[in-house]
Amino acid sequence: MSKEVITSAILVIVSVIAAVAFVNAILPSVYGLSESYSSVAQSMEDQFKTDIDIIFIYPDGNNVYVWIKNVGSSNIPLSQLQYCDIFIMSSSGYWNPGFESESNPSWDFTLENGDGDTWDRGETIKASIAIDTLPADIYKITFFLYNGVSTSDTFSR
């Protein structure tokens, strides 16, 4: 009889140890998945709340000035604009100016109707783009934010 009790006790102990090992192996994976889903959801929320529109384009010689309005519900940190991209395309070529680059093509921005360190809803930035030569043509300009949100418009020179 004592033999059966000892055997049962050993089986119970082994079962508990196996269950604890299983839980310790599975829970970190489940926790990691939940963090991944949270990160993806937060990134998608950022993209859904962000929206911009090009409201005016003024080509002046070899410079192009573009006014872009934040029409989304999120405030965009101005420090993130250095990670944005601008593409200008035409039948004669394309340009991808570097942000505050020492050589052309380059671009920078000023916050036109706001203050502080964020580009708030309803505020406009003026992107100033310098290009070596901008021949007469029809152009498409696309502005990409750091999170992939973009806006495009056309202009001619």
Secondary structure, DSSP 8 states (H G I E B T S, - for coil): -HHHHHHHHHHHHHHHHHHHHHHHHHHHHHHHHHHHHHHHHHHHHHHHH--EEEEEEEEETTEEEEEEEE-SSS-EEGGGGGG-EEEEEETTEEE--EET-SSSSEEEEEESS--SSEE-TT-EEEEEEE-S---SSEEEEEEE-TTS-EEEEEEE-
